[in-house]
């Protein structure tokens, strides 16, 4: 079984100029996101890689812009 690609790694590659903005937006909008694990008793990150919270975090950290995030969300909802 092939291992899923890492969203963190993809965003790192984008930040280093390894992919164009348009390709990044299209790729992440079509990403196979996993269901996020929520546990009210755990305040630390679960360390999950392929969840949408990673994209939100990238926007907060400045890896992607708020406009990028808005476009990713728009395209993701258009697919759904």
Protein Blocks (a to p, Z undefined) as FASTA:
>chain_A
ZZdddfklmmmmmmnopacfklmmmmmmmpccddddddfkbmbdehiabbcklmmmmmmn
omacfklmmmmmmmmmmmZZ
